[in-house]
Amino acid sequence: ELNPVVTVASRKEEKALDAPASVSVIEVRQIQERPTVTAADHIQGVAGVDVSKGGVAQSNIVARGFNNAFSGSMLTLQDYRFAAVPSLRVNVPLMFTATSEDIERIEVLRGPASALYGPNSSRGVLHVITKSPFTSKGTTLTVDGGTRSFFRGAARHAGLLGDKLGYKLSGELLQANDWEYEDLGEPDVFPAAAPAGRRGLPNVRDFALSRYLAEARVDYRPTDNSEYVTTFGMSKIGSGLEYTGANGAALAKNWGYRSIQQRARIGRFFAQAFMNMSDAGNEDSLSTTGTYLLRSGQPIVDHSRMWAAQVQHGLAIGARQDFIYGIDYISTNPRTGNTINGRNEEIDDVREVGGYIQSTTRLSSKFDLIGAIRMDNNDQVDGNQVSPRAALIFKPNATTNF
């Protein structure tokens, strides 16, 4: 109703009615008034979005239909950083490093976004944006409880050191007993192909769910038109069931996720670099301390890493013409001990480079013309991928757009 500011449609701040796409925004008041288990719960009921539940905390999110048990078709971001597991690029909301108390808004872009975002965005973008310490000073403590022995405790503190430096710390602990289900495809005892430490032992599902997370962030604003943000986040699933598309259920044990991010904004210049790291809790394919498949007892090894760097700039020419252009670099190193990519383990590193430009032309007070094109190169695929985009925006009045 108040025409909120969004960033997800054009990779810049703009009013929702000016965005050349269908965007839904879950704002801070809605987030504060709704107790949730993960960020995925906040977007249940959003038009055009499907959230399938696999338990107390497990969720899969897609737009434009075609949901499944292991979905990565929607690009998920947290504060402009990719939030998926690097090796599989699968979205696991339980591994997000932001607490609900620290979320400022969630933006959902329905429809193709490849022209600006590149790979893994053909069905939309979900962007979780957290609060700045400059606009949300103070301390918040939360305790949630419910059926199935559900308990959630969270804390957030933010403050300023002078006029130009801000900091915030947040953390959360979650525990519950998941719904019990017996999969007839899972053997009573682990088969001979299982690791020696698990072979022949009873195969008993663990329905206890536990997860904790923490995040620290420092903001530096030397001028009114610039900011530098450093963030470190981590989450760890102590125990939890996750569902795959082809191999049945997996028991996530000691699965950790970490990220470090540095981003800068000076006027319309934006740049960031980040690294995401995953550890499924197993050192190798014979380990029994971490995540494993319940049908086979096979451990999942995941020491994957993703490095990415992005640069973007915007330029206005007069009152009618505006350009946005940028370059993205992504390097993914799966490191899965032959348990995910098998015999391709030594040749599964992927490097992706992409560039884009978008033009916005104000034809009149009611019509805008959008045109964009992007080119991506993946070193494992021959040739280049070209993603075009075109849109005509019609705004007949201040509260309506087509």
Stockholm file with secondary structure:
# STOCKHOLM 1.0

chainA/1-402         ELNPVVTVASRKEEKALDAPASVSVIEVRQIQERPTVTAADHIQGVAGVDVSKGGVAQSNIVARGFNNAFSGSMLTLQDYRFAAVPSLRVNVPLMFTATSEDIERIEVLRGPASALYGPNSSRGVLHVITKSPFTSKGTTLTVDGGTRSFFRGAARHAGLLGDKLGYKLSGELLQANDWEYEDLGEPDVFPAAAPAGRRGLPNVRDFALSRYLAEARVDYRPTDNSEYVTTFGMSKIGSGLEYTGANGAALAKNWGYRSIQQRARIGRFFAQAFMNMSDAGNEDSLSTTGTYLLRSGQPIVDHSRMWAAQVQHGLAIGARQDFIYGIDYISTNPRTGNTINGRNEEIDDVREVGGYIQSTTRLSSKFDLIGAIRMDNNDQVDGNQVSPRAALIFKPNATTNF
#=GR chainA/1-402 SS CCCCEECTTTTSCEEGGGCSSEEEEEEHHHHHHSCCSSGGGGGTTCTTEEEEECSSSCEEEEESSCCCSSCCCSEEEETTEECSBTTTTBCCGGGCCCCGGGEEEEEEEESCCHHHHCTTCTTEEEEEEECCTTTCCEEEEEEEEETTTEEEEEEEEEEEETTTEEEEEEEEEEEEECCCCCCTTSCSBCCTTSCTTTTTSBCCCCCEEEEEEEEEEEEECSSTTEEEEEEEEEEEEEEEEEECSSSCEEEEEEEEEEEEEEEEEETTEEEEEEEEEEECSCSSTTCCSSCEETTTCCBCCCCCEEEEEEEEEEEEETTTEEEEEEEEEEEEECCCTTSSSGGGGGGCCEEEEEEEEEEEEECSSSEEEEEEEEEEEETTSSSEEEEEEEEEEECSBTTBCC
#=GC SS_cons         CCCCEECTTTTSCEEGGGCSSEEEEEEHHHHHHSCCSSGGGGGTTCTTEEEEECSSSCEEEEESSCCCSSCCCSEEEETTEECSBTTTTBCCGGGCCCCGGGEEEEEEEESCCHHHHCTTCTTEEEEEEECCTTTCCEEEEEEEEETTTEEEEEEEEEEEETTTEEEEEEEEEEEEECCCCCCTTSCSBCCTTSCTTTTTSBCCCCCEEEEEEEEEEEEECSSTTEEEEEEEEEEEEEEEEEECSSSCEEEEEEEEEEEEEEEEEETTEEEEEEEEEEECSCSSTTCCSSCEETTTCCBCCCCCEEEEEEEEEEEEETTTEEEEEEEEEEEEECCCTTSSSGGGGGGCCEEEEEEEEEEEEECSSSEEEEEEEEEEEETTSSSEEEEEEEEEEECSBTTBCC
//
